[in-house]
């Protein structure tokens, strides 16, 4: 089973990092207010970044590593993946 680590931009311009094995379903859950306590009152959310992981364990480890990054480094990661020079906040 394929797992993903992802980054969302919330309506209040904060970033949220999580993992899932179904990106579309998880994004819908976040926007329905049932995805995570953090995003519940920060809808709508937009998927900015996704990364394929080998299994749940590696997805969890990657999530932890991304959560430790500064906001600027997270935005740089998003920009690099999208091929853009930068992501404006």
N, C-alpha and C positions, 0 to 999 in steps of 0.2 A: 504494500500500500504506500502511495506517495503522500508525504507530508509537506506542508509549506510553512514558512515563517513569513509574516507579512507586517507591513506598516500602514496605518490608516492616518488620515488627517481628519480630525474632528471639527465640528462646526465652530468651536471656540479656538481653532487653530493650534491645538495641541496634537501631539503625535501619540499613537497607541500601537504597541507591538504585541502580536499574538501568534499562535500556531493553529493549524487546522489541517484536515485531510480533504476538505471540500470548501474551496474559496468562495464560490457563489453563495452557497448556503450560509456560510459564516458571515459574509458581508450583509446578506439579507437579515440575519439575526441581529447584527449590530444595529442596523437601521430600523428594525422593528422594536428596538429597546430590550431585546432578550439576549443579546450577545455577551455582554460583560457589564459589570457594575460601573466601571469607569466610563464606558461609552453611552450608558443608558440615558443620561441627560445632556449628551453632547452630540446629538444627531442633527443633521445627517452626517455620515462619515463617508470618506472617499478612499478607495484603495490606491495607494501611491507606489507600493513596492511589494514584490513577492519573490520568494526564493525557494527553490525546490530543495527538499532535504531527504536524505535516504530513509529515515525512519523517525518515529516520534521522539526518541532519545536525542538524535542529532538536531531535530527541530527545536526541542526544548533548550539544548545547549546554545544554539544559535540565537534563540530568543533572548536568553540571558545576556549573551555577548552584546547584542544590539541594544538592549535596555541600558547597559552600562555606558553606551556612547553618549556624548553630548548631543544636544539638539543640532548643532552645526554639523557634526560628523554624520548624524542620521540623514540630514538633508543632502550632504555630499554623497552618501551611499545611494540615495534615491536618484540624485542627478546623474551619477555615474551609470546606474542601471538603465536610465531612460535616454542616455546619450546627450543630455543637456549639460550646459556649462554649470548651471546652478538652479536651484529651486528657491524661489522667493517665498518669504514667510508672510 
